[in-house]
């Protein structure tokens, strides 16, 4: 994180502390909205990548068919 980002975050937190309880709730709701929006954008990006989506589906099938290693087995190999 650079100095400008840290300064901006500090200012935002200081300003947040000065808000009324009602406004703090609105800020929290807006942050939750922005977080959900970013998650949706990431999901859209994954879904649009056909190869990646196919890989996920193959992995799901492998798991259902028992074609996987337990973490304890993998850890022993490391």
N, C-alpha and C positions, 0 to 999 in steps of 0.2 A: 504494500500500500504506500502510495506517495504522500507527501506532506499535505498537498492540497486536498486529497481525499479525506485524510484524517481531520483536517480543519473543517471541512464541509460536514462530516459526520458529527463532530463536536458541536458545531453551531446548530445542526438539526436537533440534536438531543437537548441542547439548552433551550431551544425554542419550544420543543415538545413539552418540557417540564413546566413551561409558563402557561400552557393551555388549560382550559377548563376540563373537567372530567368528561363532559359530553364531547368536546372536540378531540380529546385523547381517544375516545371510543371510535370516533369517525376516522382518525388516523390509523388506528389498528385495523379497522375494517378495510380501509383503502390498501394498506400493506398486504392484507390477506388476499385482496382482489389482484394486486400486482403479482404476488407469488403464484396464485392459481393461473394467471395469464402466462407467466414464464413457463410453468409446468406444461400448460397446454401447447405452447409453441414448441417445446422440446419434444412432446409426444407427437405432434404433427411432423416434426423433422424426422423422427425415427420411423414413423409409419410411411413416410414418403420414400424412404430408402428400401427398395424392394429386396435387395440382397440381405440387408440387416434383418428385416422382418422375417424373411425365409430362414435365416440362421436361428432366430429366436424360436420359430415354429419347430425346426429340427431339434433344437435343444429341449423343447417341451416334450416332443415325442421320445427322444432318448431317455429323458427322465421317467416318463410313463412306462417305458419298456425296461427300466432298470439298468440302462447303460450310462452309469455314472460312477464316480469314486466318492467315497466319504471324505470329508475334510481331514479327518484323522489319518487316513491313508495318504493323502496328498502331502500333508505336513511332514510325515515320516520321510518322504522322498527329498525334502528340501534341505 
